[in-house]
């Protein structure tokens, strides 16, 4: 059973000492699932939120949190199945 998303967010905030801000986005690029951006005083986690009322974005947020735990602070998470060419370089760390 998965731990509640809120507790995972708090755990990462405590581990990094940075506040996490979540923001749903709609992007014209269907390959972008989410991204992490380091901002002064916080980490911005943006996740593709195409369908209101569903919780599919929870998996994306969990993946982004795992990337933060690995040390990533500026990262774009792609859906490789929607790319028609070679995967782009996805990390700006």
Helices and strands as residue ranges (DSSP letters): H 5-16, E 19-25, E 32-39, E 42-48, H 57-69, E 75-78, G 80-82
